[in-house]
Amino acid sequence: MNMDLDAMGILPPTHRPEDCEPTQQEIPQILLDRLARVRAQLKSRDISAAVLFDPAHVRYATGSRNMQVYSSRNPARYAFVPAEGPVVLFEFSGCEHLASHLPTIDEIRPAKAISYYFNERNTHAVTEAWADEIDDLIQRQCGGGGKVALESATSQAAFALKERGYRVLDAQEPLEQARAYKVPNEIKMIRSSLRAVEEGVRQLEASIRPGVTENEAWSKLHQHIVATDADFIETRLMNSGPRTNPWFQECSDRRIQSGELVALDTDVVGRYGYYADFSRTFLCGRDAPSQTQKDLYRMAYDQIQTNMANLKPGVSFKEYAERAWEIPPAYKSRRYFALAHGVGMNGEYPYIVHREDIDDKGYDGVIEPGMTLCVESFIGHEAGGEGVKLEEQLYVREDGQVELLSDYPFDARLLG
């Protein structure tokens, strides 16, 4: 448990069952409320309809889950979501029955798989038929319209809609804005995902011993999240010893040695499709840590403590960056790319970058109630050696209070 929460004015994580698991009565309303947020974003931009291929967007708007990883690289299922009118799920052939119970979906049709992989020389003809069907839906169910939002489809699909007179816009903007602000009881799904993943990390940490490979330890988390109805892990970010710095070195067959640091970032698309995203760094074996290891850990801990305390509604992204913990010069070049980022079904809007980067890489905005965000730290010396990765997930509640969502202990030996 983070012992400084009271001083920072942050509410502690909750484990109460009624706060960490939506009821069967609440789930349909959560789905309908999410769909309503998508429709509101489309209406505000005068967009007649969105055609969603990204599996996270399909799940957010409709609640439908099917072949999430496969669908992320194959445009083989999609959802037609009008600003007003019936929602049509185009499901992978033979899977139409999977979403028949969902209150957000008015009709289910077989999808037209619009890619070369499926169609080879017939790709153009299939894409034309796909565009005709979307055009027909817009004309009949939306009364026509000039703007259609599209994402994660083929370029040929966008060209086909444009040839039919539509202005094709990127659906990512309205969907990111919809997802950034959590609807009532949605936070229960996020807490449920986190509680399950935290138990998986406990099993992973227990497996860290001298001689075990990074991959062997990492697999413990995979096994647990599948057993608890999570979807998948987006990355392979667990490394040890000299591979902890610089960050973003993927899990390998390297054998972990006694006295080494082991760092991980969960990046789990978990229960109900919600991201459980926190980072920890452990010490392998029973030996006491070195002073250098403790210093690295303390800097990373101080960074997230300071930056969590600055996470308040009404603070602009630029103000947040200006108030951030000052990274010592020798560690700046290997800083994590973001101070904080939004989180829901994936890493989401907004991304808040460091003060050094905000003019070139960043954008401004305001931290607002309803947002869930992750506060990030990586500390690694530019000359090499080990590094420390820490991260916490938080919720800016509608009452203006900030709640810590993730609940995994820090390494007491490293923290001192």
C-alpha positions in Angstrom: 0.0 0.0 0.0 1.2 3.5 -0.7 1.6 5.1 2.7 1.7 8.7 1.5 -1.9 8.8 0.0 -3.4 10.8 2.8 -0.8 13.5 2.5 -1.4 13.7 -1.2 -5.2 13.9 -0.8 -5.6 10.7 -2.8 -8.2 8.1 -1.9 -6.9 4.5 -1.4 -7.9 1.6 -3.6 -11.0 -0.3 -2.7 -11.5 -4.1 -2.6 -15.1 -4.1 -1.6 -17.0 -6.5 -3.9 -19.8 -4.1 -4.6 -17.2 -1.6 -5.9 -15.1 -4.1 -7.9 -17.7 -6.0 -9.9 -20.7 -4.7 -11.8 -24.0 -6.5 -11.2 -25.8 -8.3 -13.9 -28.3 -5.5 -13.8 -25.7 -2.8 -14.2 -23.8 -4.3 -17.1 -26.5 -3.6 -19.8 -26.8 0.0 -18.7 -23.0 0.5 -18.8 -23.1 -0.8 -22.4 -26.0 1.5 -23.4 -24.3 4.5 -21.7 -21.1 3.9 -23.6 -23.0 3.7 -26.9 -24.7 6.9 -26.0 -21.3 8.6 -25.5 -20.2 7.5 -29.0 -23.4 8.8 -30.5 -23.1 12.1 -28.7 -19.5 12.5 -30.1 -20.7 11.7 -33.6 -23.6 14.2 -33.4 -21.3 17.0 -32.1 -19.3 16.6 -35.3 -22.3 16.2 -37.6 -21.1 12.7 -38.6 -23.9 10.4 -39.9 -22.3 7.2 -38.8 -19.1 5.5 -37.8 -17.8 2.2 -39.2 -15.6 0.7 -36.5 -13.0 -2.0 -37.1 -10.7 -1.6 -34.1 -11.8 -4.4 -31.8 -11.5 -2.1 -28.7 -13.8 0.4 -30.4 -16.3 -2.3 -31.4 -16.3 -3.6 -27.9 -16.7 -0.1 -26.3 -19.6 0.8 -28.6 -21.4 -2.5 -28.6 -20.0 -4.7 -25.8 -19.2 -7.4 -28.4 -16.0 -9.5 -27.9 -14.8 -11.9 -30.6 -11.3 -12.8 -31.8 -9.8 -9.6 -30.5 -6.1 -10.1 -31.5 -7.1 -11.6 -34.9 -9.4 -8.7 -35.6 -6.7 -6.2 -34.8 -4.8 -7.2 -38.0 -7.7 -8.5 -40.2 -10.6 -6.2 -41.2 -13.0 -9.2 -40.8 -15.6 -7.8 -38.4 -16.9 -4.3 -37.8 -19.8 -2.3 -36.4 -22.0 0.3 -38.1 -22.8 2.9 -35.4 -25.1 5.7 -36.6 -25.5 9.0 -34.7 -29.2 8.0 -34.6 -30.8 4.8 -35.7 -30.2 1.0 -35.5 -26.7 -0.3 -34.8 -25.6 -3.1 -37.0 -22.8 -5.5 -36.1 -21.1 -7.2 -39.0 -19.8 -10.4 -37.4 -17.2 -12.9 -38.7 -19.0 -15.6 -40.7 -20.4 -18.3 -38.4 -20.1 -16.1 -35.3 -23.4 -14.2 -35.6 -24.9 -15.9 -32.5 -22.2 -14.6 -30.1 -23.6 -11.0 -29.7 -27.3 -11.8 -30.0 -27.9 -11.0 -26.3 -26.5 -7.5 -26.4 -28.9 -4.5 -25.9 -26.7 -2.2 -28.0 -27.1 -4.2 -31.2 -30.2 -4.0 -33.4 -29.1 -6.3 -36.2 -26.3 -8.7 -36.9 -25.1 -9.4 -40.4 -22.2 -11.5 -41.8 -19.2 -9.3 -42.4 -17.5 -8.8 -45.8 -13.8 -9.3 -45.2 -12.3 -6.5 -47.2 -8.6 -7.5 -47.5 -6.3 -9.1 -50.1 -5.7 -12.0 -47.6 -9.3 -13.1 -47.9 -10.1 -12.2 -51.5 -6.9 -11.9 -53.7 -8.1 -10.8 -57.1 -11.7 -10.2 -55.9 -10.6 -7.6 -53.3 -11.9 -4.7 -55.3 -15.2 -6.3 -56.0 -15.8 -7.2 -52.4 -14.8 -3.7 -51.2 -17.2 -2.2 -53.7 -20.0 -4.5 -52.3 -19.0 -3.5 -48.8 -19.2 0.2 -49.6 -22.6 -0.3 -51.3 -23.9 -1.9 -48.1 -22.6 0.9 -45.9 -24.1 3.5 -48.3 -27.4 1.7 -48.3 -27.5 1.7 -44.4 -26.7 5.4 -44.3 -29.3 6.3 -46.9 -32.1 4.2 -45.3 -31.3 4.4 -41.6 -29.7 7.8 -41.3 -31.5 9.8 -44.0 -28.2 10.2 -45.9 -25.4 12.4 -44.9 -22.1 13.8 -46.0 -19.7 12.6 -43.2 -18.7 9.1 -42.3 -16.1 8.1 -39.7 -13.8 5.2 -40.3 -10.8 3.6 -38.7 -8.6 0.5 -39.0 -10.0 -0.4 -42.4 -8.2 -0.6 -45.7 -7.4 2.5 -47.7 -9.4 1.0 -50.6 -12.5 1.1 -48.3 -12.0 4.8 -47.6 -11.6 5.5 -51.3 -14.8 3.5 -52.1 -16.9 5.6 -49.6 -15.4 8.8 -51.0 -16.4 7.8 -54.5 -19.9 7.5 -53.2 -19.9 11.1 -52.2 -19.0 10.9 -48.5 -16.4 12.9 -46.6 -14.5 10.2 -44.8 -13.2 11.3 -41.3 -11.0 9.4 -38.8 -13.2 7.7 -36.2 -10.4 7.7 -33.7 -11.1 11.3 -32.5 -14.7 10.9 -31.5 -14.1 7.4 -30.1 -11.1 8.6 -28.0 -13.1 11.5 -26.7 -16.0 9.2 -25.8 -13.8 6.7 -24.0 -11.8 9.3 -22.1 -14.7 10.0 -19.7 -16.1 7.0 -17.8 -19.8 6.4 -17.6 -21.5 5.4 -14.3 -20.3 2.0 -13.0 -17.8 1.6 -15.8 -15.1 2.0 -13.1 -16.3 -1.2 -11.5 -15.2 -3.1 -14.6 -11.7 -1.4 -14.4 -11.3 -2.3 -10.8 -12.3 -5.9 -11.5 -9.7 -6.1 -14.2 -7.0 -4.6 -11.9 -7.8 -6.9 -9.0 -7.4 -10.0 -11.2 -4.2 -8.8 -12.8 -2.7 -7.9 -9.4 -3.1 -11.5 -8.3 -1.4 -12.6 -11.6 1.5 -10.3 -10.8 1.8 -11.8 -7.3 2.2 -15.2 -8.9 4.7 -13.8 -11.3 6.7 -12.2 -8.5 6.7 -15.4 -6.5 8.3 -17.2 -9.5 11.2 -14.8 -9.7 14.2 -16.7 -8.5 17.9 -17.1 -9.6 18.1 -19.1 -12.8 14.5 -18.7 -14.0 14.2 -17.1 -17.4 12.4 -13.9 -18.0 9.9 -15.7 -20.3 9.2 -18.4 -17.7 8.3 -15.8 -15.1 6.3 -13.7 -17.6 4.2 -16.7 -18.5 2.8 -16.9 -15.0 0.9 -13.6 -15.6 -0.4 -14.9 -19.0 -1.7 -18.1 -17.4 -3.5 -16.2 -14.7 -5.2 -13.6 -16.8 -6.6 -16.2 -19.2 -7.9 -18.2 -16.2 -9.7 -15.0 -15.0 -11.4 -14.2 -18.4 -9.0 -11.4 -19.5 -8.2 -11.0 -23.1 -4.4 -10.7 -23.7 -1.2 -8.8 -22.9 -0.4 -6.1 -25.4 3.3 -6.0 -24.9 6.2 -8.2 -23.6 7.7 -5.6 -21.2 9.5 -7.6 -18.5 13.3 -7.6 -18.3 16.1 -8.1 -15.8 19.5 -6.9 -14.8 21.4 -5.0 -17.6 18.3 -5.4 -19.8 16.3 -3.0 -17.6 18.0 0.0 -19.0 17.1 1.4 -21.5 13.5 0.6 -21.1 11.3 -1.2 -23.8 13.5 -4.3 -24.0 11.1 -7.2 -24.5 11.0 -10.4 -22.4 13.6 -13.0 -23.4 15.2 -16.3 -22.5 17.8 -14.6 -20.4 18.2 -16.2 -16.9 17.6 -13.9 -14.0 20.5 -13.7 -11.6 20.4 -13.2 -7.8 20.7 -9.6 -6.8 19.3 -8.2 -10.1 16.4 -5.9 -10.7 13.4 -7.3 -12.6 11.1 -4.7 -14.1 7.7 -5.1 -15.7 4.8 -3.2 -17.2 1.5 -5.2 -17.1 -0.3 -3.8 -20.2 -3.1 -6.3 -19.8 -6.3 -6.0 -21.7 -8.2 -7.6 -18.9 -11.7 -8.5 -17.6 -14.5 -6.8 -19.5 -11.9 -5.6 -22.0 -10.4 -3.0 -19.6 -6.7 -2.2 -19.4 -4.9 -3.0 -16.1 -1.8 -0.9 -16.5 0.7 -0.6 -13.6 4.5 -1.2 -13.4 6.7 -2.6 -10.7 10.4 -3.4 -10.2 11.5 -6.3 -8.0 14.8 -7.5 -6.6 15.7 -11.2 -7.3 16.9 -13.3 -4.5 17.4 -12.7 -0.8 20.5 -10.5 -0.8 20.2 -6.9 0.2 20.0 -4.4 -2.6 22.9 -2.1 -3.5 22.9 1.5 -2.7 22.7 2.3 -6.5 19.6 0.1 -6.8 18.0 1.8 -3.8 18.8 5.2 -5.2 17.2 4.4 -8.6 14.1 3.0 -6.9 13.8 6.0 -4.6 14.0 8.4 -7.6 11.3 6.5 -9.5 9.1 6.3 -6.4 9.5 10.1 -5.7 8.7 10.8 -9.3 5.3 9.0 -9.3 4.5 10.3 -5.8 5.0 13.9 -6.8 3.2 13.5 -10.1 0.3 11.7 -8.6 -0.1 14.5 -6.1 -0.3 17.0 -9.0 -3.1 15.0 -10.7 -6.1 17.2 -10.0 -9.3 18.2 -11.9 -8.9 21.5 -13.7 -5.2 21.3 -14.1 -4.1 21.7 -17.7 -1.7 19.3 -19.3 0.9 22.0 -19.6 0.5 23.0 -16.0 0.9 19.3 -15.0 4.1 19.1 -17.0 5.5 22.3 -15.5 4.7 21.0 -11.9 6.2 17.5 -12.5 9.1 16.1 -10.5 12.4 17.3 -11.9 14.4 14.4 -13.4 18.1 14.7 -12.6 20.2 15.6 -15.7 21.9 12.2 -16.1 18.6 10.4 -16.3 16.7 12.8 -18.6 17.7 11.2 -21.9 16.2 7.9 -20.9 13.0 9.2 -19.4 9.7 7.5 -20.1 8.1 9.2 -23.1 5.0 10.3 -21.1 4.4 11.7 -17.6 0.8 10.3 -17.7 -1.7 8.9 -20.1 -5.3 8.1 -20.3 -6.4 4.5 -19.8 -9.6 2.5 -20.4 -9.8 -0.4 -22.8 -6.2 0.5 -23.9 -3.9 3.3 -23.4 -6.1 6.2 -24.4 -6.4 10.0 -24.7 -4.8 12.0 -23.2 -1.0 11.7 -23.4 0.8 14.2 -21.2 4.5 14.5 -22.0 7.4 16.1 -20.2 8.0 19.8 -20.0 11.0 19.4 -22.3 8.8 17.7 -25.0 5.4 19.5 -24.8 6.1 22.1 -27.5 7.3 19.6 -30.0 5.4 16.4 -29.2 2.6 17.4 -26.8 -0.7 19.2 -26.8 -2.7 21.0 -24.1 -6.0 20.1 -22.5 -7.5 19.8 -19.0 -7.6 16.9 -16.5 -11.3 16.5 -15.9 -13.6 14.3 -13.8 -14.4 10.9 -15.3 -10.8 10.4 -16.6 -8.7 7.4 -15.6 -5.0 8.0 -16.0 -1.7 6.2 -15.4 1.3 8.1 -13.9 4.6 6.8 -15.3 8.2 6.7 -14.3 11.4 5.1 -15.7 14.7 6.0 -14.1 17.9 4.8 -15.9 21.3 6.5 -16.1 22.4 7.6 -19.6 25.7 5.7 -19.0 23.9 2.4 -18.5 23.5 0.1 -15.5 20.1 -1.1 -14.2 16.8 0.9 -14.4 13.6 1.1 -12.5 10.1 1.2 -13.9 7.1 2.2 -11.7 3.5 3.2 -12.7 0.2 3.7 -11.0 -3.4 3.8 -12.3 -5.8 6.5 -10.9 -9.3 7.7 -11.3 -10.5 11.4 -11.3 -13.9 10.9 -9.8 -17.0 12.9 -10.6 -16.9 14.5 -7.1 -13.4 15.8 -7.9 -11.5 13.5 -5.6 -8.7 11.3 -7.1 -8.7 7.6 -6.3 -5.8 5.2 -6.6 -7.0 2.3 -8.6 -3.9 0.0 -8.8 -3.0 -1.7 -5.5 0.3 -3.6 -5.7 2.9 -3.1 -3.0 6.3 -1.5 -3.6 9.4 -3.5 -2.9 10.2 -2.8 0.7 13.9 -3.7 0.4 14.4 -1.3 -2.5 12.3 1.5 -1.0 14.1 1.2 2.4 
